[in-house]
Amino acid sequence: MDADESFMIGALLNIPTIALRSRAFEALRRAGFGDVTPSLQPVMMLITPDGSRVTTLAVKAGMTKQSMGYLVAQLEMLGYVERVPDPNDRRAQLVKRTRRGWGYNRTVTVEVTRIEKDWTELIGKNRMSQLKRLLAALTESLGVRYEGSATQVARRLIREQMRRTPDLRSSRRASERPPGTGRDRTQA
């Protein structure tokens, strides 16, 4: 039976997603991040590198502001995020990753890269490229603009900031950078 006839699109998207999440969760557990429950994981995925407002996170997750606030409070107690004043509106707060939160993010990024490599070996390089192109086209058609993972976006923002402010290069110590965004690649 042809895949077009045997599986509905939901299953074709959901089965690999479940497998990916399961492997990522196990990698997080092994790396010492097992205290982030599956209900908290989507929040970690939605926070942008510069931080996000709770209301924005709630809209992206499709939940109430109160529910998102509760999840953010749990992550804050666990040390993965912090709330800081929004520089654009001092009345508002941004939820930002802490050093531990960036470590979590880096662990997920490394594991997803491994998964993609393993899956590429299973179905072949050409088919994986085709799959990614098709999913990207579907994502764009649904009105979602993907700018990269949080780590990729953070690296890009830092590079752009350093280009605009040349003296920033010498003043920004490696310990101040989000993990995995500077020269210190040994942590990833």
Secondary structure, 3 states (H helix, E strand, C coil): CCHHHHCCHHHHHHHHHHHHHHHHHHHHHHCCCCCCCCCCHHHHHHCCCCCECHHHHHHHHCCCHHHHHHHHHHHHHHCCEEEEEECCEEEEEEEEECHHHHHHHHHHHHHHHHHHHHHHHHHCHHHHHHHHHHHHHHHHHCCCCCCCCHHHHHHHHHHHHHHHCCCHHHHCCHHHCCCCCCCCCCCC
